[in-house]
Amino acid sequence: MSTFGAITLVAGREIRTRLLSKATIIATVVVVVLIVGGVLALSLLLASRDSSATRVGVAQETASLTPALEQTGAQAGMNLEVVAVEVDAADQQVLDGDLAAHLSGPPARPVVTVDGIPGVQLMSAITNATQQYALTELVTSLGGDPAQAQSELAGAVPSLQVIETGTDLDPIRIVVAFVMVSLLLFALLQTTQMIATGVVEEKVSRVVEILLATIRPGVLMAGKVLGIGVVGVVQVTLFATAGTLTALATGLLDGVQVNIAASLGWLLVWFVLGFGLYAVLVGGVAALVSRQEDIGSVTTPLFILMMAPFYLGIWLVPSNPDSLLVRVLSQIPFFAPFMMPPRQAFTEVPATDLIVAVVGALVLIPVLIWLGGRIYSRAVLTTGGRMKLREALRS
């Protein structure tokens, strides 16, 4: 049998065994239910928040804009409450959340004071109200000269004043970034744990000795990693599809500028690269032990290596996705699968950064395959206790 045929045979066995196992089916169903439930809960939470009145304060000199603002708010389907608030008290009320925005200055060119990033719907209503007011005033005072009306209308837009109180975060983008990296972490932990468990099971039952009588250790490990990798891709696809379809059905993504197809495609890319970086190492070090109870002692350092970039992606990227530290870390192979997805959710990532991250991982993966295969080949037939990593590399 050719090497490719042997790898395919082993991979097929792993796919059938893992996909049809009760543990995998139950875990997959539970995660899908949790994802669908989480999306439904988020959509209900946002719906209840949107149903409450949005309070907008106006200064005395801007009060004549109130009728137009109430009209455009109603046309946009907003529950808009316009209240009179003077400038001196406005900033604190905006910071406290009592006001979504405060308008001051000339009605045709108001200054909109907000805390953080304003809602698109609210800014649209304010812009439309401002233009409507300017057009009404122009028609009344100038007799409706079309050229001048168009000129005034084009310039009647609000200027935005943001009160800096910390990091401005879009809740939807935070959710998207967190869900993507969480799915990656869960899928990688589950699939690499499958590999480690499978390696030790075959070693304990002596099945591996029978298998190695017909195929080489490297071929056996390659087939195992490939088969479980396919299982992981299927799971990630199911999870992402369930979440996306639920979000679309509930209208959670309405008005959100998200390229769904591209996001799902990149999610699979980062999973495949992350799996390639970690899976072969986990399979190699798992062969060092001869008991299921000892798996954690050799795989824990690698799992910590996954958790570190996961937490860095959650805490560093949202605050400043374009910082030098984030850019550098997100291009390092072991960090890229966890830090690039949130970067892509929060900002436009330069193509050069993506190319460096992907190429760097692709260059490192063959080295890790050789290293993991070497450890596996030297340790898989060793029984009776734990083999030291140094011995596996030297022998």
C-alpha positions in Angstrom: 0.0 0.0 0.0 1.3 3.5 -0.9 2.0 6.1 1.8 -1.0 8.2 0.7 -3.3 5.2 0.7 -2.2 4.2 4.2 -2.7 7.7 5.5 -6.2 7.8 3.9 -7.1 4.5 5.4 -6.1 5.5 8.9 -7.8 8.9 8.5 -11.0 7.2 7.3 -11.0 5.0 10.3 -10.6 7.9 12.6 -13.4 9.9 10.9 -15.9 7.0 11.2 -14.9 6.2 14.8 -14.9 9.8 16.1 -17.9 11.2 14.2 -20.2 8.3 15.1 -19.1 8.1 18.8 -21.7 9.0 21.4 -19.3 11.4 23.1 -18.7 13.4 20.0 -22.4 13.5 19.0 -23.5 14.5 22.5 -20.8 17.2 22.8 -21.6 18.6 19.3 -25.3 18.7 20.0 -24.8 20.4 23.4 -22.5 23.1 21.9 -24.9 23.8 19.0 -27.8 24.1 21.5 -25.7 26.5 23.6 -24.7 28.6 20.6 -28.3 28.9 19.4 -29.6 29.6 22.9 -26.9 32.3 23.4 -27.7 34.0 20.1 -31.4 34.0 21.0 -30.8 35.4 24.4 -28.6 38.2 23.0 -31.2 39.1 20.4 -33.9 39.3 23.1 -31.7 41.4 25.3 -30.9 43.8 22.4 -34.6 43.9 21.4 -35.6 44.8 25.0 -33.0 47.5 25.1 -34.1 48.9 21.7 -37.7 49.0 22.8 -36.9 51.5 25.7 -37.1 55.2 25.0 -33.9 56.8 23.7 -33.5 60.2 25.4 -31.8 63.0 23.6 -31.1 66.3 25.2 -31.2 69.7 23.4 -29.8 73.0 24.6 -31.9 76.1 24.6 -30.3 77.5 21.4 -31.0 74.1 19.7 -34.6 73.7 20.9 -36.1 74.7 17.6 -34.7 71.4 16.1 -37.0 69.4 18.5 -40.1 69.0 16.1 -37.9 67.8 13.2 -36.0 65.5 15.5 -39.2 63.9 16.8 -40.5 63.5 13.3 -37.3 61.8 11.9 -37.1 59.6 15.0 -40.6 58.4 14.4 -40.0 57.8 10.7 -37.0 55.6 11.7 -39.1 53.6 14.1 -37.3 54.9 17.2 -38.9 55.6 20.5 -37.2 59.0 20.8 -37.7 61.3 23.8 -36.3 64.8 23.3 -35.8 66.8 26.5 -34.4 70.2 27.3 -31.0 70.0 29.0 -28.5 72.8 29.2 -24.9 72.4 28.2 -23.5 72.6 31.7 -25.4 69.6 32.9 -25.4 67.6 29.6 -21.9 66.0 29.8 -22.5 64.3 33.1 -25.9 63.0 32.0 -24.4 61.6 28.8 -21.6 59.9 30.9 -24.2 58.5 33.3 -26.2 57.1 30.4 -29.3 59.2 31.1 -28.9 60.8 27.7 -27.9 58.9 24.5 -26.8 62.2 23.0 -26.9 66.0 23.6 -27.3 68.6 20.9 -26.1 72.1 21.3 -25.2 75.1 19.0 -27.0 76.2 15.9 -29.9 74.0 14.9 -28.7 73.7 11.3 -25.2 72.6 12.5 -25.5 71.2 16.0 -22.7 69.7 18.0 -23.7 66.1 19.0 -22.1 65.1 22.3 -22.0 61.3 23.0 -20.2 58.8 25.2 -18.4 56.4 22.9 -19.7 55.3 19.5 -23.2 56.6 18.8 -25.8 54.3 17.3 -26.1 54.4 13.5 -29.9 54.8 13.7 -29.7 57.7 16.1 -27.1 59.6 14.1 -29.2 59.1 11.0 -32.2 60.6 12.7 -30.2 63.6 13.9 -28.7 64.1 10.5 -32.1 63.9 8.8 -33.7 66.3 11.3 -30.8 68.8 10.9 -31.2 68.8 7.1 -35.0 69.0 7.3 -34.7 72.0 9.6 -32.2 73.7 7.4 -34.3 73.2 4.3 -37.5 74.5 6.0 -35.7 77.6 7.2 -34.2 78.2 3.8 -37.5 77.9 2.0 -39.1 80.2 4.5 -36.5 82.9 4.6 -35.2 82.9 1.0 -38.2 82.0 -1.0 -37.0 78.5 -1.9 -34.1 79.2 -4.3 -33.2 75.6 -5.5 -29.4 76.2 -6.0 -28.9 77.8 -2.6 -31.3 75.3 -0.9 -29.2 72.4 -2.2 -26.0 74.1 -1.1 -27.3 74.7 2.4 -28.8 71.3 2.6 -25.4 69.6 1.7 -23.7 71.5 4.5 -26.3 70.9 7.1 -24.7 68.0 8.9 -23.9 67.5 12.6 -20.3 67.5 13.9 -19.5 64.7 16.4 -17.9 65.4 19.8 -16.9 62.2 21.6 -16.3 62.4 25.4 -13.2 60.2 26.0 -14.0 57.9 29.0 -12.0 54.9 27.9 -12.2 52.4 25.1 -15.1 52.6 22.8 -16.4 49.1 22.0 -19.1 48.0 19.7 -21.1 45.3 21.6 -21.8 43.3 18.4 -18.2 43.3 17.3 -17.2 42.2 20.8 -19.6 39.3 20.6 -18.4 38.3 17.1 -14.8 38.4 18.2 -15.4 36.5 21.4 -17.5 33.8 19.8 -15.0 33.2 17.0 -12.0 32.7 19.3 -14.1 30.7 21.7 -15.2 28.3 19.0 -11.6 28.0 17.8 -10.3 27.3 21.4 -13.1 24.7 22.1 -12.6 23.0 18.7 -8.8 22.8 19.1 -8.9 21.6 22.7 -11.4 18.9 21.8 -9.7 17.7 18.7 -6.2 17.7 20.2 -7.6 15.9 23.3 -9.1 13.3 20.9 -5.6 12.8 19.4 -3.9 12.4 22.8 -6.5 10.0 24.1 -6.4 7.9 20.9 -2.7 7.7 21.0 -2.6 6.5 24.6 -5.5 4.1 24.1 -3.8 2.3 21.2 -0.5 2.2 23.1 -2.1 0.7 26.3 -4.1 -1.9 24.3 -1.1 -2.8 22.2 -3.1 -2.2 19.1 -0.4 0.2 17.9 2.0 -2.7 17.8 -0.2 -4.6 15.3 -0.7 -1.4 13.2 3.0 -0.6 13.1 3.7 -4.1 11.8 2.1 -2.9 8.5 2.6 0.9 8.4 5.3 3.3 9.6 4.8 5.3 12.8 4.8 8.6 10.9 2.1 7.4 8.5 0.0 6.2 11.4 0.2 9.5 13.2 -0.4 11.5 10.0 -3.6 9.6 9.3 -4.8 10.0 12.9 -4.1 13.8 12.8 -5.7 14.2 9.4 -8.9 12.2 10.3 -9.5 14.0 13.6 -8.8 17.3 11.8 -11.6 16.5 9.4 -13.9 15.9 12.4 -12.8 19.2 13.8 -13.6 21.0 10.6 -17.1 19.4 10.5 -17.7 20.5 14.1 -16.5 24.1 13.5 -18.7 24.4 10.4 -21.7 23.1 12.3 -21.1 25.5 15.2 -20.5 28.6 12.9 -23.5 27.7 10.7 -25.8 27.3 13.6 -24.8 30.6 15.1 -25.0 32.5 11.8 -28.4 31.2 10.8 -29.8 31.9 14.2 -28.4 35.4 14.1 -29.8 36.0 10.6 -33.2 34.6 11.6 -33.5 36.8 14.7 -32.3 39.9 12.8 -29.3 40.3 15.1 -27.0 41.1 12.1 -29.4 43.6 10.6 -27.5 46.8 9.9 -24.2 45.2 10.9 -21.5 45.5 8.3 -20.3 41.9 8.4 -19.2 39.8 5.4 -20.6 36.5 6.7 -19.1 34.3 4.0 -15.6 35.8 4.5 -15.9 35.5 8.3 -16.8 31.8 8.1 -14.1 31.2 5.5 -11.4 32.8 7.7 -12.7 30.9 10.7 -12.0 27.6 9.0 -8.6 28.9 7.8 -7.5 29.8 11.3 -8.8 26.5 12.7 -6.9 24.4 10.1 -3.7 26.4 10.8 -4.2 26.2 14.5 -4.8 22.5 14.3 -1.7 22.0 12.2 0.4 23.9 14.7 -0.8 22.1 17.8 -2.2 18.7 16.9 1.1 17.0 15.8 2.8 18.2 18.9 0.0 16.9 21.1 0.1 13.5 19.3 3.8 13.3 19.8 4.0 14.1 23.5 1.0 11.9 24.2 3.1 8.9 23.1 5.5 9.6 26.0 3.0 8.2 28.5 1.5 4.8 28.9 -1.6 5.6 31.1 -4.6 7.7 30.5 -4.1 9.4 33.9 -0.7 10.7 32.8 -2.0 12.5 29.6 -2.4 15.8 31.4 1.1 15.9 32.6 2.5 16.1 29.1 -0.3 17.9 27.2 -0.9 20.7 29.8 2.0 22.9 28.6 0.7 22.8 25.1 -2.9 23.6 26.2 -1.5 26.5 28.2 0.2 27.6 25.0 -3.2 27.7 23.4 -4.8 29.6 26.3 -2.2 32.4 26.4 -2.9 33.8 22.9 -6.7 33.2 23.5 -6.7 35.5 26.5 -4.4 38.0 24.8 -6.8 38.1 21.8 -9.7 38.8 24.1 -8.1 41.5 26.2 -5.6 43.2 24.0 -7.3 43.3 20.6 -10.6 45.1 21.4 -8.8 48.0 23.2 -6.4 48.7 20.3 -6.5 46.3 17.3 -4.0 48.4 15.4 -1.3 48.7 18.1 2.2 47.6 17.3 2.1 44.9 20.0 -1.2 43.4 18.6 0.1 43.5 15.1 3.4 41.7 15.9 1.8 39.1 18.1 -1.0 38.3 15.6 1.6 37.5 13.0 3.5 35.0 15.2 2.3 31.4 14.1 1.2 30.2 17.6 -0.6 33.4 18.3 -2.1 34.1 14.9 -5.1 31.7 15.0 -6.4 33.3 18.2 -5.5 37.0 17.6 -6.3 37.4 14.0 -10.0 36.6 14.2 -10.7 39.4 16.7 -8.5 41.8 14.8 -10.5 41.1 11.6 -13.7 41.7 13.6 -12.6 45.1 14.9 -10.6 46.6 12.1 -9.5 46.2 8.5 -6.4 44.0 8.7 -3.8 44.8 6.0 -3.3 42.1 3.5 0.4 42.0 4.3 -0.3 41.1 7.9 -2.6 38.3 6.9 -0.1 37.0 4.4 2.7 37.0 6.9 0.6 35.2 9.5 -0.6 32.5 7.1 2.7 31.9 5.5 4.5 31.9 8.8 2.2 29.1 10.1 2.5 27.2 6.8 6.3 27.3 7.1 6.3 26.2 10.7 3.8 23.4 10.4 6.1 21.0 8.4 8.8 21.5 11.1 6.3 20.7 13.8 5.1 17.7 11.9 8.7 16.4 11.7 9.3 17.1 15.4 6.0 15.5 16.5 6.5 12.5 14.3 10.0 12.0 15.7 8.8 12.0 19.2 5.9 9.7 18.4 8.1 7.2 16.5 10.6 7.0 19.3 8.1 6.8 22.2 5.0 5.0 20.9 6.4 1.5 21.5 7.9 2.3 24.9 5.8 0.9 27.7 6.0 0.6 31.5 6.2 4.3 32.4 6.6 7.9 31.2 9.4 8.5 28.7 11.2 11.8 29.0 11.0 14.2 26.1 14.8 14.5 26.0 15.2 10.7 25.6 12.6 10.6 22.8 14.5 13.3 20.9 17.9 11.7 21.4 17.1 8.1 20.8 
